[in-house]
Amino acid sequence: MKIAIRLVFGAGCALLSAAVWSQMPPASHASYPAKPIRMIIAGPPGGTTDTAGRIMAPGLVALLGQPIVIDSRTGAAGAIACDLVAKSEADGYTVLLGFSGPLVIVPNLRERMPYDTLRDLAPVSLLMTAPYVMLVHPSVPARSVKDLITLAQAHPDNLNYGSGGVGTGIHMSAELFKLAAGVKIVHVSYKSAGPALTGLLSGEVDMGFVGLTQALPHIKSGRARAIATGGKKRHPMAPDLATLMESGYPVDASGWYGVLAPAKTPPAIVTRLYEAIAKVLLDAEVVQRLNANAFVLERSTPSEFRDFLRQELATWRKVVEAAGLKIKGNR
């Protein structure tokens, strides 16, 4: 099922219907933007991607001088939103705030996709990452990555981990870790991340990767033990927790978020959007609110983001092939 929820950010804009928005005339590149910009959110209202969009939207309104229509689209693990933008007019008035799943992971999992990330979308800017934490149930005799790997090597296929489903960031981060460490750990798939976390806390599964903000209360209460965090460096919300990279494994277990436009969007418009986003991500209040939600700001130019997407697609292709996860069909 796909759901669309719209919210408008902008002075005096309590409501702006899709009909009125679509009837506004196009504008030249020089006067861009001359009407509201629709930001398609790949995810549900209140979700991580939606939260990031709502934090950034007021700043973009102030810089661009036009309302930002937040249009949350669920369905097909974010692919519905990506496909909608890929097939939209390349005029700068429809952009995507997407995340790693439907942009680089799902395209490697599925045999057929309705869009090609590099062919059908124009990268604007990588925005931020959100690291996962590797947690184990307190009954697991491991307090470090080294301990966990030693345990997994001594008892192949005895350990298991939970995830919110095949192809989710949590699932793929675990598979990336298994590949890097050369260990066998059984995947237990739940309907969503919530039940997967419940399974870990109850001891139904031994371990799993969990979002930092979701993990911290359970680490503090002792219901789960943190082994390591993803990301390129330690997170300020968990400064005593070493990264997987520090432990000797080249695993960046993080989700990431970025803005893209339809392919063939004029370079001048892509640049205008990028410049506005870059300024918003320097605003102290925006930075504080994003950091409070465990986001790590990345910021990139359009060309840097394109290179990043190529690298990510290649990385996840290797993981999917090694784990034998390819799914036939496009649904």
C-alpha positions in Angstrom: 0.0 0.0 0.0 1.2 3.5 -0.8 0.3 6.5 1.3 0.8 10.2 0.5 0.8 12.9 3.2 1.4 16.6 2.4 2.6 19.4 4.6 3.6 22.9 3.5 6.4 25.0 5.0 6.3 28.7 4.2 5.0 32.0 5.4 1.2 32.2 5.2 0.9 28.7 3.8 -1.6 26.8 6.0 -2.7 24.6 3.0 -1.8 24.2 -0.6 -3.6 21.6 -2.6 -1.9 19.4 -5.2 -4.3 20.8 -7.8 -3.3 24.4 -7.1 0.4 23.5 -7.0 0.2 21.7 -10.3 -1.5 24.6 -12.1 1.2 27.1 -11.3 3.2 28.0 -14.5 6.8 26.9 -15.1 9.5 29.5 -14.7 12.9 30.1 -16.4 16.1 29.0 -14.8 17.1 32.5 -14.0 14.0 33.1 -11.9 14.1 29.7 -10.2 12.3 29.0 -8.0 9.1 30.8 -8.9 6.6 28.5 -7.3 6.5 26.0 -4.4 8.9 23.0 -4.5 7.6 19.6 -3.7 9.9 17.5 -1.6 9.0 13.8 -1.9 9.9 12.0 1.3 10.8 8.3 0.9 9.1 7.2 4.1 6.2 7.7 6.4 5.3 10.8 8.4 7.3 10.9 11.6 10.0 8.5 10.2 13.7 9.3 10.1 13.7 10.7 6.5 10.6 12.8 7.3 12.1 14.2 10.4 15.2 15.3 8.5 13.1 17.0 5.9 11.0 18.9 8.4 14.1 20.1 10.2 15.6 21.4 7.0 12.5 22.8 5.3 12.1 26.2 7.1 15.7 27.1 6.3 15.2 26.2 2.6 12.1 28.3 2.5 14.0 31.3 3.9 16.8 30.9 1.3 14.7 30.0 -1.8 11.8 32.3 -1.1 9.2 29.7 -1.9 7.2 27.2 0.2 8.4 23.6 0.5 5.7 21.0 0.2 6.6 18.0 2.2 5.0 15.0 0.5 5.6 11.7 2.4 5.3 8.6 0.2 5.4 5.1 1.6 5.4 1.8 -0.3 7.9 -0.7 -1.6 10.5 0.2 1.0 10.9 3.7 -0.4 11.0 2.7 -4.1 7.6 4.3 -4.7 9.0 7.7 -3.8 12.1 7.3 -5.9 10.2 6.1 -8.9 7.8 9.1 -8.6 10.6 11.6 -8.7 12.5 9.7 -11.5 9.4 10.1 -13.7 8.6 13.7 -12.7 9.4 16.8 -14.8 13.0 17.8 -14.7 12.3 21.4 -13.8 13.5 21.6 -10.1 10.0 21.6 -8.6 10.0 18.0 -7.6 12.9 16.7 -5.5 13.5 13.6 -3.5 14.7 13.3 0.0 15.7 9.6 -0.1 17.9 7.2 1.8 20.3 4.4 1.1 17.7 1.5 1.0 15.8 2.3 -2.2 18.7 4.1 -3.9 21.6 1.6 -3.6 20.5 -1.5 -1.7 17.1 -2.5 -3.2 18.4 -1.9 -6.8 21.0 -4.7 -6.1 18.5 -7.0 -4.5 15.8 -6.8 -7.2 16.2 -8.3 -10.6 14.1 -5.6 -12.1 13.5 -2.0 -10.9 11.2 0.7 -12.3 14.1 3.2 -12.1 17.9 3.3 -12.3 19.5 5.4 -9.6 22.3 6.8 -11.7 20.4 7.1 -15.0 17.1 8.4 -13.8 18.1 10.7 -10.9 20.3 13.7 -10.6 22.3 13.8 -7.3 22.1 17.2 -5.5 23.7 16.6 -2.2 24.5 13.9 0.4 23.1 15.3 3.6 23.9 13.0 6.6 24.4 9.6 7.9 22.8 7.8 10.9 25.0 5.1 12.5 23.7 1.8 13.7 24.9 0.2 17.0 25.8 -3.5 17.2 23.9 -4.9 20.2 24.0 -8.3 21.9 21.7 -9.8 24.5 23.4 -9.7 28.0 23.5 -13.5 27.9 25.9 -13.5 25.0 29.5 -13.9 26.3 31.0 -11.1 24.2 32.0 -7.6 25.2 34.0 -6.6 22.1 34.0 -7.2 18.3 36.9 -9.6 18.8 35.0 -11.6 21.4 32.0 -11.8 19.1 34.0 -13.0 16.1 35.8 -15.6 18.2 32.5 -16.9 19.5 31.0 -17.0 16.0 34.1 -18.8 14.6 34.0 -21.4 17.4 30.3 -22.0 16.9 29.4 -21.5 13.2 25.6 -20.8 12.7 24.9 -21.0 16.4 24.6 -17.2 16.8 21.7 -15.4 15.2 20.7 -11.8 14.6 17.3 -10.1 14.0 16.4 -7.5 11.4 13.3 -5.7 10.2 13.2 -7.6 7.0 15.3 -8.6 4.0 17.1 -5.6 2.4 16.6 -3.2 5.3 19.6 -1.2 6.4 19.9 -3.2 9.6 19.9 -6.5 7.7 22.4 -5.4 5.1 24.7 -3.9 7.8 24.8 -7.3 9.5 25.6 -9.0 6.2 28.3 -6.5 5.4 29.8 -7.3 8.9 29.6 -11.0 8.3 31.4 -10.6 4.9 34.1 -8.5 6.4 34.7 -10.7 9.4 34.3 -14.0 7.6 31.8 -15.4 10.1 28.5 -17.3 9.8 25.6 -15.8 11.8 22.0 -16.8 11.1 19.5 -14.1 9.9 16.1 -14.0 11.6 13.7 -11.7 9.7 10.9 -9.9 11.5 8.1 -7.8 10.1 9.8 -4.5 11.1 12.6 -3.0 13.2 10.4 -2.8 16.3 9.7 -6.5 16.7 13.4 -7.2 15.8 14.5 -5.0 18.7 11.9 -6.7 21.0 13.3 -10.1 20.0 16.8 -9.0 20.9 15.8 -7.6 24.3 13.9 -10.8 25.1 16.8 -13.0 24.1 14.9 -14.5 21.2 17.8 -13.5 19.0 21.4 -13.0 20.1 22.3 -9.8 18.4 21.4 -7.1 15.9 22.1 -3.7 14.5 19.9 -0.9 16.0 19.6 2.8 15.4 21.5 4.8 17.9 18.6 6.7 19.4 16.6 3.5 19.8 19.6 1.6 21.3 20.8 4.1 24.0 17.9 3.6 26.5 18.4 -0.2 26.4 22.2 0.1 26.7 21.8 2.4 29.8 19.2 0.0 31.4 21.4 -3.0 30.9 18.8 -4.8 28.8 21.3 -4.9 25.9 25.1 -4.6 25.6 26.7 -2.4 23.0 29.6 -4.0 21.1 30.4 -1.3 18.6 28.9 1.5 16.5 28.9 2.1 12.8 30.1 5.3 11.2 33.6 6.5 10.3 34.2 7.9 13.8 32.8 7.7 17.3 29.4 9.4 17.8 29.1 12.3 20.2 26.1 10.6 21.8 28.1 7.5 22.6 31.8 8.7 22.8 33.0 5.7 24.8 31.7 3.2 22.1 34.4 2.2 19.6 33.5 2.0 15.9 33.7 -1.2 13.9 36.4 0.5 11.9 38.5 1.0 15.0 38.1 -2.7 15.8 39.8 -3.5 12.5 36.8 -4.1 10.2 36.1 -1.8 7.2 32.3 -1.7 7.9 30.4 1.6 7.9 27.2 0.4 9.4 25.1 3.5 8.8 22.1 4.6 6.9 22.5 7.8 4.8 20.2 10.4 3.4 20.4 12.7 0.4 18.5 15.0 -2.0 18.1 14.1 -5.7 16.2 15.5 -8.6 14.9 14.0 -11.8 17.6 13.3 -14.4 18.1 16.1 -16.9 17.3 18.7 -14.3 19.2 21.8 -15.6 22.7 22.0 -13.9 21.9 25.6 -12.9 18.9 24.5 -10.9 20.8 21.6 -9.3 23.5 24.0 -8.3 20.9 26.4 -6.8 19.4 23.6 -4.7 22.8 22.4 -3.6 23.9 25.9 -2.5 20.7 26.4 -0.5 21.1 23.0 1.2 24.7 23.6 2.0 23.8 26.9 3.8 21.0 25.3 5.7 23.4 22.6 7.0 25.6 25.3 8.4 22.8 26.8 10.5 23.5 26.3 14.2 19.9 25.5 15.1 19.5 23.0 12.2 22.8 21.3 13.1 21.7 21.0 16.8 18.4 19.5 15.9 19.9 17.0 13.5 22.6 16.0 15.9 19.9 15.5 18.6 18.3 12.9 16.3 21.7 11.1 16.0 22.4 12.4 12.4 26.0 13.0 11.4 26.3 15.7 8.8 28.2 14.8 5.7 27.5 17.5 3.0 28.7 16.9 -0.5 28.6 18.6 -4.0 26.5 17.0 -6.7 29.5 15.4 -8.3 30.8 14.0 -5.0 27.3 12.6 -4.3 27.3 10.9 -7.7 30.7 9.3 -7.0 29.4 8.2 -3.6 26.4 6.6 -5.2 28.5 4.6 -7.6 30.7 3.4 -4.7 27.7 2.4 -2.6 26.0 0.5 -5.5 29.3 -1.4 -6.0 29.6 -2.2 -2.3 26.1 -3.5 -1.9 26.3 -5.5 -5.1 29.2 -7.5 -3.6 27.3 -8.0 -0.3 24.2 -9.2 -2.1 26.1 -11.6 -4.3 28.1 -13.0 -1.4 25.0 -13.6 0.7 22.9 -14.9 -2.2 20.1 -12.4 -1.7 19.1 -11.6 -5.2 15.3 -11.5 -5.6 13.6 -12.1 -8.9 11.0 -9.5 -10.1 10.5 -5.9 -9.2 8.1 -6.1 -6.3 
